[in-house]
Amino acid sequence: MPAEDYAPIDQNWLGEAASLWTTPWVDKPSERVIVDPIILSHAATVFKKSVGYFYQNPEEAMRMVCHTCEMYDITPVGHYLFADYWGADYGAEIKWQTNSPPSISNRPIKNAEDVDSFEVLPPEELAKGPTFSTHFRALDTCLKEYPSMFAPVTQLGGSMEVLTNWAAIEDVFMWMITEPELVDTLCSRAVEHMVNASTVTTDKYGLNVMITGSVVASGDLMDREQIKRFSYQPVSRAVKKVLNAGVGPGIYYHLCGNHYDDYDLWRNAPMSPFSIVQIGYDGQDIFPTSKLIENFGDRCTCFGTVDTKLVDRGTPAQVYAQAKEQVLAGKDSPRGFILGTSCECPTTAPPINVHTMVKAARDHGKYEKF
Amino acid sequence: MSIIDKLKNLGGKGMDVKISAELENLMKDKGIKKEEVQEIINKAESSGNKLKSTDGELCIAKGEFENLTVYAMYSASELKDVYTHKMKILGLTGGELADADYDDESDWVCAKTGEPALERNVDMNYMGVTRPGPGIVCPNGSDFYVSPGVAKTLTTAESVLEEKRA
C-alpha cells in the first residue's frame, strides 16, 4: 500500500508513547514501562501480507511496522532488518522466500584458502551494496514519513553472525575445532566489517544504533571458552572501535538464545551512554529479569523478556503471568527498563498475546522510582 | 629524544606549544582559549597526571571545569588536538576494576606510573542522567580520560540527552 492508503498516526498517541520510550534512556519520568515486542514480519500478519512481501517491499514494511506499533501501543520506532544481512554484499546469493525471511546461499568463503584472501569492503563500497541499499529504503521511508519514529539502526549481530553469513556455519564450527586460528582471522574481518558498516550509517544519518551481541554464539551451540574467544572478545573489540571512531552512540547487546554459561562476561562489555542488554534464555527457561537487573541494572538499560514461544503458542493468561513477573522485577531498574520478547515477535503470533504484554505493563509496570 | 626528555629539558618553565591556524579556529569555535590549554598542559607536565602514547611521541592532558572537560593532545613541540565533553566522569562503572576478559590495553600509558592505561567503562553524568561510557583508565583507578573519537560519540549522546531531557 502506498503511504496515502494509511490512516495518519495519532499524534497524541505518538507523544505519549515517545514519552514512555524516552524514560529508560534518559530517566525522564513517565507513567509506566514501555513494551517492545520487536515487531518485524509480525506486522505483515497484521496487514494480511506474507513475510516475503514484507521483506521485498522495505518501504511498505516500514509503514506496516510503524502502524502496528500504534495499534499495539508499543515502542514507537520503525524497524526493518533480517538475520542474513551482509552475505550478499560479498557475493552470496540471497533468496527471497514467501513464508520466511530472506536467506542466503552460496556463501563467498568455501574453504580455508578463501579466508586468507577475503577482504572486507570499505564503507563507500558497503554503502552501495545490496544490504544497505535495501535497509536504507526502509529507514529513509521512516525518516520521511514517520520522522518521530526514526532510529538509525545498523543490524550487525555479533562476530559469529557476520562470519556465518560469509562461510557456512558447519564449516565455521568445524574450524573452531580443527583450525581455530582461521576463525580468529574471520572474527577480525567481522570486527572490521562492523566498524565499516557503522561508519556508513553514521555518515548518512549523523548517528548510529548498533545491534550486536550474540545469537549463534549461545550456550546451546558453543561452550563458554568458545563464546569468549569467538564472540565476546571480537564483539567487544568491534564496539570499542565503533565508539572510538565516533560512530555510535547506540549499542544494543542482543544476546538471543541460551546464555546461562556466558551472560556474566557481558557485564564488562564496552558500553556507551545509550547501551541496552537483552538476554533471551537461562538454560531452557526465560532469562529472569531479576537476574538481569542484578547483573546489569547498575550499568545500563535492561531489556527484560517474555518467551517468544509463549507469545506464539501460549495462552493470554500465560503471557500475562510471565510479563507481570518480568515487569515487576525490572520496572524500577536504576538505569532504565523495557519489557520485550526474547527475540523478534513471531510472525503469526496471536495479536491478543502481544496486546496482553502491553496490558501487563499497564497493570503492573507503573514506576515507583520517580 | 623522547617527549619526556624534551620536556625535562624545558627546566620546569612549562611548554610553549605551536598551534596550527586550523586548530586555533576549532578552539575558537568551542570557546576555548589558548591560555587555558597552555595551563592544562603545564599542570599535567608539572604533576605528571597525563597519558603518554606507547611510542612516547604524544601526550594527553585534561582540565576539568564545572561543566566541561577539556583534553589537549600534544607532542613536544605542537598541539595536535583539543577536544571536550560535557558529561562528567564519576568513576569506574560497577565501582571496581574487575577483569574484563578482553584485550583492554589502550594505546596509552599512564605517565605517572608507567603502566598501560586500560579501556574500561566509566560512569558519566549529564543533566542528572548517569550511564556508562568508554574511558581510558589508569590501572590505579584514579584517573580517567577519553579518546578524541569517544569525545565525538559523547557529543552526540549529549545532544540526544539535551533534546530528550528538555
Interface residues (C-beta under 8 A of the other chain):
Chain A: T22 W25 V26 D27 K28 G206 L207 K228 Y232 Q233 S236 R237 K240 L243 N244 A245 G246 V247 G248 P249 L265 R267 N268 P270 M271 S272 P273 F274 S275 D298 R299 C300 R335
Chain B: M87 T93 G94 A98 D99 A100 D101 Y102 D103 E119 R120 N121 M124 Y126 M127 G128 V129 T130 R131 P132 G133 P134 S147 P148 G149 V150 A151 K152 T153 L154 T156 A157 V160 L161 K164 R165
